[in-house]
Amino acid sequence: MRADQIDAYRYFFPAGWILGIWGVLLWILFPWSLVQYPGLNHPEIMMGGFFLCFVCGFLMTAAPRFTSSFGPSLWEHVTAGALIGALFLSLVFPTKTPFFIVVICIFAFLAVYLFRRFLTRTSNPPDAFIFVGFGVLSGLAGSVLMALGQFFDVPASLYTFGRLLFLQTYILSLVLGVGSRLIPALLGWAPLPTELKKSSNSSVLKFAALALFFVLSYVIEVWLSFTGGQLLRALVISILSLQYWNVHKLPKRRAFQTWGLWVATWSLVLGQWGLVVLPGFRIHLLHVIFTSGLALMTFMIAVRVGLSHGHHEMTLEKNSKALGLGAFLIFFAGLTRLSAGFAPHIYQSHLIYAAYTWILGLLIWGWVFLPRICQVKKE
C-alpha cells in the first residue's frame, strides 16, 4: 500500500483516545497522591493531546478528499508519527515547555499540510471550512503565547487571550467549520460530502464574517466584557446550528450515532447560552460544552470516519448498543461534572464520579471501534 493510501486517522485516533483517558485519569489518581493537582495539566492534555490528535487524524484524512488533491506522503506520515511520540514523551517532563513546543510543531505541521493541499486543489473545500483556517491559526498563536509565557513575563491580558485561543477558540472553530458540512449530512438533512458543489461568493463571505465575529468574541471577552463576548459567541453558534445544522429538528436518520451527534450539538448550544446567563458557573458549563458537546461529537464523527474509510459494516452506527451506551456515558460525564458546581460540599467526589463515567464511556467506545479504526477491511 502506498503512503498516500494510508489514512492518518488510523494512528491519530488511537493516540487521542489514550490521551483522553490519561487526561481524566489524573483526577482519579490525585486523591492517592500519585500525581500533582490535575487542574495544572488536565486542560492542556485534553486540548493539546486528546482533541488535537483527533483533529489531525480527521483533517489529514479529509483535506485531500475535500480539495481533490493528493494524500499524505511517506515523510508526512513519518513526521506525524514522530510528533505523536514526542507528544507522549513531553508529558514525562515536570515543566510544560516541552509539551507546548511539540504542540506548536503539530499545529505548524498541520498548517503546512493543509496549505499544500489548498494550493494544488482541483476543487474548493466547503465554504464553512474557512473556520478551519481560523482554527488552526488560533491554535498555533495560542500555543506560541502559552510557550512564551514559560520564559517571559507576558502581559496578563495577552496571556489570557492566548490561553483562550489554545483551550477554546481553535477546537470550537474547527468544529463549527467541519460541523457545518458534516453534521447536517450525518443527521440526514444534506447529501453526504462525496461530490462538492462550487462555492458562491456570498456564502464564502457569510462564513468569513461569522468566523471573524467568532474570534472577535474572545477579544471582547478579554478586553471589553465577559458577558458581551459570550453573547456574541452564542449568537454565532446558534446561527450555524439552527440555519445550517437543523438541530431544531429531530434527526432524519435514526441511529445511535445520529442521536449522539444531535444531543452533542444541543449540549454545545445550550452550554454556550448557559455561560451568558450563569457566568458564575463558567468552569462547570465549559465541561458541558467540551465533554457532553464537542467530545461526544468527536467520537460520533470518528465512528463514521472509521467505518466508512475502513470499509466496515455501517450498520454499527445504527444498531451498536455499545455505541449507544458509550455515547450516553460520555454525555452524562459532562452533566456529572456540571453537578459538582451545584453541590460544593461534595465537589471532589463529583469530579471523580465524572472521571469514572468518562473513562468507562471511552473504554466501551474503544472496545468496539478501535479495532475497526486500526484496520481496513478488504473490499
C-alpha positions as CSV (number, residue, x, y, z in Angstrom):
1,M,0.0,0.0,0.0
2,R,1.4,3.4,-1.0
3,A,1.9,6.1,1.7
4,D,-0.8,8.3,0.2
5,Q,-3.3,5.5,0.5
6,I,-2.8,5.2,4.3
7,D,-5.3,7.2,6.3
8,A,-3.8,9.2,9.2
9,Y,-6.8,8.7,11.4
10,R,-5.7,5.1,11.9
11,Y,-2.9,6.2,14.2
12,F,-4.1,9.6,15.4
13,F,-7.4,8.5,16.7
14,P,-6.0,5.7,19.0
15,A,-3.4,8.2,20.3
16,G,-6.1,10.7,21.0
17,W,-8.2,8.0,22.8
18,I,-5.3,7.2,25.0
19,L,-4.6,10.8,25.9
20,G,-8.4,11.3,26.5
21,I,-8.2,8.6,29.2
22,W,-4.9,9.8,30.7
23,G,-6.0,13.4,30.9
24,V,-9.0,12.5,33.0
25,L,-7.4,9.5,34.9
26,L,-5.3,12.2,36.7
27,W,-8.4,13.1,38.8
28,I,-8.7,9.6,40.0
29,L,-5.0,9.3,40.8
30,F,-4.8,12.6,42.6
31,P,-6.6,11.6,45.9
32,W,-4.0,8.8,46.2
33,S,-1.2,11.4,45.9
34,L,0.1,9.7,42.8
35,V,0.1,12.9,40.7
36,Q,0.2,16.6,41.3
37,Y,-3.1,18.6,41.3
38,P,-4.7,17.8,37.8
39,G,-6.0,21.3,37.3
40,L,-2.5,22.2,36.3
41,N,-2.2,19.8,33.4
42,H,-5.7,18.4,32.6
43,P,-6.9,21.2,30.3
44,E,-3.7,21.2,28.3
45,I,-3.6,17.4,27.9
46,M,-7.2,17.4,26.7
47,M,-6.9,20.2,24.2
48,G,-3.3,19.7,23.1
49,G,-3.5,15.9,23.3
50,F,-6.9,14.4,23.1
51,F,-8.7,16.9,20.8
52,L,-5.6,17.8,18.7
53,C,-4.9,14.2,17.8
54,F,-8.5,13.6,16.6
55,V,-8.3,16.9,14.7
56,C,-5.1,15.9,12.9
57,G,-6.4,12.5,12.1
58,F,-9.6,13.9,10.6
59,L,-8.1,16.8,8.7
60,M,-5.2,14.8,7.3
61,T,-7.7,12.3,6.0
62,A,-10.4,14.7,4.8
63,A,-8.3,17.5,3.3
64,P,-7.1,15.6,0.3
65,R,-10.6,14.5,-0.5
66,F,-12.3,17.9,0.1
67,T,-9.7,19.6,-2.1
68,S,-9.4,16.7,-4.7
69,S,-5.6,16.9,-4.2
70,F,-3.0,14.4,-3.1
71,G,-2.8,12.2,0.0
72,P,-0.1,12.2,2.7
73,S,3.4,11.4,1.6
74,L,5.7,9.0,3.4
75,W,7.6,11.8,5.0
76,E,4.4,13.4,6.3
77,H,3.4,10.0,7.8
78,V,6.8,9.7,9.4
79,T,6.7,13.3,10.7
80,A,3.2,12.8,12.1
81,G,4.2,9.6,13.9
82,A,7.3,11.3,15.3
83,L,5.2,14.2,16.6
84,I,2.8,11.8,18.3
85,G,5.7,10.1,20.0
86,A,7.2,13.5,21.0
87,L,3.8,14.5,22.4
88,F,3.6,11.5,24.7
89,L,7.3,11.9,25.7
90,S,6.7,15.6,26.6
91,L,4.2,14.6,29.3
92,V,7.0,12.9,31.2
93,F,8.8,16.3,31.9
94,P,7.9,18.2,35.0
95,T,7.6,21.5,33.1
96,K,5.1,22.3,30.3
97,T,7.7,23.8,28.0
98,P,8.4,20.6,26.0
99,F,4.7,20.0,25.7
100,F,4.0,23.4,24.2
101,I,7.0,23.1,21.9
102,V,5.6,19.9,20.5
103,V,2.1,21.3,20.2
104,I,3.4,24.3,18.2
105,C,5.2,21.8,15.9
106,I,2.0,19.9,15.4
107,F,0.0,23.0,14.5
108,A,2.7,24.2,12.2
109,F,2.9,20.8,10.5
110,L,-0.9,20.7,10.1
111,A,-1.0,24.3,8.7
112,V,1.7,23.4,6.1
113,Y,-0.1,20.1,5.3
114,L,-3.5,21.9,4.7
115,F,-1.9,24.8,2.8
116,R,-0.1,22.4,0.3
117,R,-3.4,20.7,-0.5
118,F,-5.2,24.0,-0.8
119,L,-2.6,25.3,-3.3
120,T,-2.9,22.2,-5.5
121,R,-6.7,21.8,-5.2
122,T,-8.8,20.9,-8.2
123,S,-12.0,21.7,-6.2
124,N,-12.7,24.1,-3.4
125,P,-13.4,22.8,0.1
126,P,-16.8,23.6,1.6
127,D,-17.4,27.3,2.3
128,A,-17.6,26.7,6.0
129,F,-14.1,25.4,6.1
130,I,-12.9,29.0,6.4
131,F,-13.5,28.3,10.1
132,V,-10.8,25.5,9.8
133,G,-8.2,28.1,8.8
134,F,-9.1,30.3,11.7
135,G,-9.0,27.3,14.0
136,V,-5.5,26.1,13.0
137,L,-4.1,29.7,13.2
138,S,-5.8,30.2,16.6
139,G,-4.2,27.0,17.9
140,L,-0.8,28.0,16.6
141,A,-1.0,31.5,18.0
142,G,-2.4,30.3,21.3
143,S,0.2,27.6,21.9
144,V,3.0,30.1,20.9
145,L,1.8,32.6,23.6
146,M,1.5,29.8,26.1
147,A,5.0,28.7,25.4
148,L,6.3,32.3,25.6
149,G,4.7,32.5,29.0
150,Q,7.0,29.8,30.2
151,F,10.0,32.1,29.5
152,F,8.9,35.7,29.6
153,D,6.6,37.9,31.6
154,V,3.8,38.1,29.0
155,P,1.1,40.8,29.9
156,A,-1.7,39.1,31.8
157,S,-4.4,40.0,29.4
158,L,-2.4,38.8,26.4
159,Y,-1.6,35.6,28.1
160,T,-5.3,35.1,29.0
161,F,-6.1,35.7,25.3
162,G,-3.5,33.1,24.2
163,R,-4.9,30.6,26.7
164,L,-8.4,31.1,25.4
165,L,-7.1,30.6,21.8
166,F,-5.5,27.4,22.8
167,L,-8.1,26.0,25.2
168,Q,-11.3,27.1,23.4
169,T,-11.0,29.0,20.1
170,Y,-9.2,26.5,18.0
171,I,-11.3,23.5,18.6
172,L,-14.6,25.3,18.5
173,S,-13.6,27.0,15.2
174,L,-12.7,23.6,13.7
175,V,-15.9,22.0,14.9
176,L,-18.0,24.9,13.6
177,G,-16.3,24.6,10.2
178,V,-16.3,20.9,9.8
179,G,-19.6,20.5,11.5
180,S,-21.3,22.9,9.1
181,R,-20.6,20.4,6.3
182,L,-20.8,17.0,8.2
183,I,-23.4,17.4,10.9
184,P,-26.4,18.1,8.6
185,A,-25.2,15.3,6.3
186,L,-24.9,12.8,9.1
187,L,-28.3,13.9,10.6
188,G,-29.9,13.3,7.2
189,W,-30.6,16.9,6.2
190,A,-28.0,17.2,3.5
191,P,-26.2,14.9,1.0
192,L,-23.0,13.3,2.2
193,P,-19.9,15.1,1.2
194,T,-19.0,12.9,-1.8
195,E,-19.4,15.5,-4.5
196,L,-18.7,19.1,-3.8
197,K,-20.5,22.0,-5.4
198,K,-18.8,25.2,-6.4
199,S,-18.6,27.8,-3.7
200,S,-20.6,31.0,-4.1
201,N,-19.0,34.3,-3.2
202,S,-22.0,35.3,-1.0
203,S,-21.7,32.1,1.0
204,V,-18.0,32.4,1.5
205,L,-18.3,36.0,2.7
206,K,-21.0,35.0,5.1
207,F,-18.9,32.2,6.7
208,A,-15.9,34.6,6.7
209,A,-17.9,37.2,8.6
210,L,-19.2,34.6,11.1
211,A,-15.7,33.3,11.7
212,L,-14.4,36.8,12.3
213,F,-17.2,37.6,14.7
214,F,-16.5,34.3,16.5
215,V,-12.8,35.1,17.0
216,L,-13.8,38.7,17.9
217,S,-15.9,37.3,20.7
218,Y,-12.7,36.2,22.5
219,V,-11.2,39.7,22.1
220,I,-14.3,41.2,23.6
221,E,-14.3,38.6,26.4
222,V,-10.7,39.5,27.4
223,W,-10.5,43.3,26.9
224,L,-14.1,44.6,27.0
225,S,-16.8,42.4,28.5
226,F,-17.0,38.8,29.5
227,T,-20.8,38.6,29.0
228,G,-20.6,40.5,25.7
229,G,-18.1,38.0,24.4
230,Q,-20.1,35.1,25.5
231,L,-23.3,36.6,23.9
232,L,-21.6,37.2,20.5
233,R,-20.2,33.6,20.6
234,A,-23.6,32.2,21.5
235,L,-25.2,34.0,18.6
236,V,-22.7,32.8,16.0
237,I,-23.0,29.2,17.3
238,S,-26.8,29.5,17.2
239,I,-26.9,30.8,13.7
240,L,-24.8,27.9,12.4
241,S,-26.6,25.2,14.4
242,L,-30.1,26.4,13.5
243,Q,-29.6,27.6,9.9
244,Y,-27.1,25.0,8.7
245,W,-27.3,22.1,11.0
246,N,-31.1,21.9,11.5
247,V,-30.7,20.9,15.1
248,H,-34.1,22.3,15.9
249,K,-35.4,19.2,14.1
250,L,-35.1,15.7,15.2
251,P,-32.6,13.7,13.2
252,K,-33.9,12.5,9.9
253,R,-31.6,9.5,10.1
254,R,-32.4,7.5,13.2
255,A,-29.4,5.7,14.7
256,F,-27.4,5.6,17.9
257,Q,-24.7,7.7,16.1
258,T,-27.1,10.4,14.9
259,W,-28.9,10.7,18.3
260,G,-25.5,11.1,19.9
261,L,-24.5,13.8,17.4
262,W,-27.8,15.6,17.9
263,V,-27.5,15.6,21.7
264,A,-23.9,16.7,21.5
265,T,-24.9,19.7,19.3
266,W,-27.6,20.8,21.7
267,S,-25.1,20.4,24.6
268,L,-22.8,22.9,22.7
269,V,-25.6,25.4,22.0
270,L,-27.3,25.3,25.5
271,G,-23.9,25.2,27.3
272,Q,-22.8,28.4,25.5
273,W,-26.1,30.2,26.3
274,G,-25.6,29.0,29.9
275,L,-22.4,31.0,30.0
276,V,-24.4,34.1,29.1
277,V,-27.0,33.5,31.8
278,L,-24.8,32.0,34.5
279,P,-21.3,33.3,34.2
280,G,-20.5,32.3,37.7
281,F,-20.7,28.6,36.6
282,R,-18.2,29.2,33.8
283,I,-15.8,26.3,34.5
284,H,-18.7,23.8,35.0
285,L,-20.6,24.9,31.9
286,L,-17.5,24.7,29.9
287,H,-17.4,20.9,30.7
288,V,-20.9,20.6,29.3
289,I,-19.7,22.3,26.1
290,F,-16.5,20.3,25.8
291,T,-17.5,16.9,27.2
292,S,-21.2,16.5,26.5
293,G,-20.8,18.6,23.4
294,L,-17.5,18.6,21.5
295,A,-16.1,15.3,22.8
296,L,-19.3,13.4,22.2
297,M,-19.5,15.0,18.7
298,T,-15.8,14.0,18.1
299,F,-16.5,10.3,18.9
300,M,-19.7,10.2,16.8
301,I,-17.9,11.6,13.8
302,A,-14.9,9.3,14.4
303,V,-17.3,6.4,14.1
304,R,-18.3,7.4,10.6
305,V,-14.7,8.1,9.6
306,G,-13.5,4.7,10.9
307,L,-16.4,2.7,9.5
308,S,-16.6,4.3,6.0
309,H,-12.9,4.6,5.3
310,G,-12.2,1.2,6.7
311,H,-14.9,-0.4,4.6
312,H,-16.6,-1.9,7.7
313,E,-20.3,-2.6,8.3
314,M,-22.1,0.8,8.5
315,T,-25.0,-0.8,10.4
316,L,-22.9,-0.4,13.6
317,E,-23.9,3.3,13.5
318,K,-27.5,2.3,13.9
319,N,-27.5,-1.0,15.8
320,S,-24.5,-1.0,18.2
321,K,-25.8,-0.9,21.7
322,A,-22.2,-0.4,22.9
323,L,-22.1,2.8,20.8
324,G,-25.4,4.0,22.4
325,L,-24.1,3.2,25.9
326,G,-20.7,4.8,25.3
327,A,-22.3,7.9,23.9
328,F,-24.6,8.2,26.9
329,L,-21.8,7.8,29.4
330,I,-19.7,10.5,27.7
331,F,-22.7,12.8,27.6
332,F,-23.5,12.0,31.3
333,A,-19.9,12.7,32.3
334,G,-20.3,16.3,31.3
335,L,-23.6,16.6,33.3
336,T,-21.9,14.9,36.3
337,R,-19.1,17.5,36.1
338,L,-21.7,20.2,35.9
339,S,-23.5,18.9,39.1
340,A,-20.3,19.5,41.0
341,G,-20.8,23.2,40.7
342,F,-24.3,23.0,42.3
343,A,-23.0,20.8,45.2
344,P,-19.8,22.3,46.5
345,H,-20.0,20.2,49.7
346,I,-19.4,17.1,47.6
347,Y,-17.4,18.8,44.8
348,Q,-14.4,16.5,44.8
349,S,-16.4,13.3,44.8
350,H,-18.4,14.5,41.8
351,L,-15.2,15.2,39.9
352,I,-14.2,11.6,40.5
353,Y,-17.6,10.3,39.5
354,A,-17.4,12.3,36.3
355,A,-13.9,10.9,35.6
356,Y,-15.0,7.3,36.1
357,T,-18.1,7.9,33.9
358,W,-15.9,9.4,31.1
359,I,-13.3,6.7,31.2
360,L,-15.9,3.9,31.1
361,G,-17.6,5.6,28.1
362,L,-14.3,5.8,26.3
363,L,-13.4,2.1,27.1
364,I,-16.7,0.9,25.8
365,W,-16.4,3.0,22.6
366,G,-12.8,1.9,22.1
367,W,-13.6,-1.8,22.7
368,V,-16.0,-1.7,19.7
369,F,-14.4,0.8,17.3
370,L,-10.7,1.0,17.9
371,P,-10.1,-2.4,16.2
372,R,-12.1,-1.1,13.2
373,I,-10.2,2.2,13.2
374,C,-6.8,0.5,13.2
375,Q,-7.7,-2.0,10.4
376,V,-9.0,-1.6,6.9
377,K,-11.3,-4.4,5.7
378,K,-10.6,-5.6,2.2
379,E,-13.5,-4.8,-0.2
